[in-house]
Amino acid sequence: MPHSFGYRARTRDMFKRGFKEHGPIKLSTYLINFQIGDIVDIKANAAQQKGMPHKFYHGRTGIIYNVTPRAVGVIINKVVGNRYIEKRVNIRVEHIRHSKCRQEFLDRVKSNHAAHVEAKAKGERIDLKRSAVLPRTARTVSVKDNAPQTMTPVPYETTI
């Protein structure tokens, strides 16, 4: 039973760095451009304690509303009781990364546009909607190919 209730209490595994990812932060982390409206994932980097978000926000996804030279402002929805509260937190760029939650959607938009252009060149209509997987077709299992087999246990034998 823990007795410390500090700001970083119970974060031993939460904030630890990955295997072979210890040491100073890579410079490419600081060269990533963030713009207002970008969707980002919050993952605290324990190598930099400045601008680190509270442990509650670790692993959450939010939208950038403000960009400063070293940090960004992120809007996160927090469940409090029976409602959502919009929280605005300022986090340094070492602790955030672009989210991949929209990547599947953006890929689908691109592929749909290419399919639409190709279909228009051929002069035909194409359905680009996603559809549910249909049930498999019915089939009959014949008895002559799959005759039932009777199985009996093998008696125990010693080889001594």
N, C-alpha and C positions, 0 to 999 in steps of 0.2 A: 504494500500500500504506500503510494508516494506521499511525501510530506512537503515537497517543494511545489509552489504554484507560481513560478516565475513566468516571464514572457516566453521563454523557450523551453518550458517544462515538457517532458515526454516527446522530445524531438530527436532522440538518438538515431533512430533509423530513418526518420523523415528527411532530415537535412543532410544525410551522409552522401558523399560523392560516389559515383559508380566505380566499377573496377577499372583500374588504369586511367582514371579521370582526375586524380588528385593533382595538387600543385596549382600554379598560377593560372588565371583565366586566359583563354586564348584571345588574341587581339581581334580575331574575326567577329567575336561577340560584340565588340564596340562598333563595328563597321556596318551592322545591319540597320537598314532604314525602317523606321516605324512612322506610320502616318495616322492621322485621326480617322477613326472608323475601322482600323485593323482589328481582327479578332486574335487575341493572344492567350496563351496558356501561362499560368504562373507556376514556376518551379524554382524555389529558393536555392541559391548557390551558396553553400556554406563558406566558400573561400572569400566572399565579400560580405561583411556584416552591415555595411552602410546600405541604407535603402532597402533592407530586407523586409518582405511583408510578414505579417503575423502568420502563425502556423495555421490558422483557420483558412487562409486564402491559398495555401500550398495545394497545387493540383486543380485549382479552379480556372475557369475560362471567363474572360471579360472582353470588353471593347474599349479601345483607346479613345479618350476624349481630350487629352492634352499632351503635348510633347515639349520637353525642355532639353537643354543640352545633354544632361546626364541621366534623366529619368523620364518616365511617362506617367500620365494619370490614367487609371483604368477604372471602368465602371463594372461592378460585380453585383449580382443580385444575391442577397443573403436572406435565408428563411429565418424569420424571427416570429415565433408563435404561429399564428395562422395567416401570415402575410409575408410578402417579399419587400425587403427594403433595399433601395439602390444605394450601394456603398461606393464612394469614390476614394481610391487609395493611390498614393504616389509611390511608384516602385522604380528602382534603378534598372537599367537595361540588362544587367547581368542575371536578373531573376525572372526574365520573361522570354518567351520565344513565340514566333508566329504559330498559330494553331493550324492543324491540318483537318479540322472538322468540316471545312467547306471544300476541300480538295476534290472529293468524289463528285460533288455538285458541279464544280467548275469544269472537271474533265467531261462530265456528261453534257454540259452546255456546248463545249467545243466539239465533241463527237456528233451531237445532234445537228449543229450548224454545218459540219462537213457533209453529213448524210443528206441534209436538206438541199445543199448546193448541188450535190451529185444527182439527186432525184429530179431537181428542177432542170438540170441540163438534159436529162433523158426525157423530160416531159411527163413524168408520172408523179402520183401522190404517194407519200410515205407516212406511216404512223410512227411518231416519235415518242408516244406515251409509254411509260413503264407499265407493264402488265404483270399480274400475279402469275405464278407458275401453275399451269393447268394440271389436273390430276392425270395420272398415267392411264393409258388405254387398257381396256379389259382384255383378258386372255384366259384360255382354258388350258388346264393341265391334264394331259392324257394319262390314263391309267396303264396302258400297255408299255409306255416308255419308262414309267416310274412305278414299277410293281412294289408293293410293300415287302419289306424284308423282316424276317423274324430273327431276333438276336437273343442268344443265351449266354450267360456268364461262363467263362472258362474255369474249369475246376483247378483248385490250387495244387501245384505240383512242386515237390522239392527235388533238387538236383544233387543231393548229397550222396 
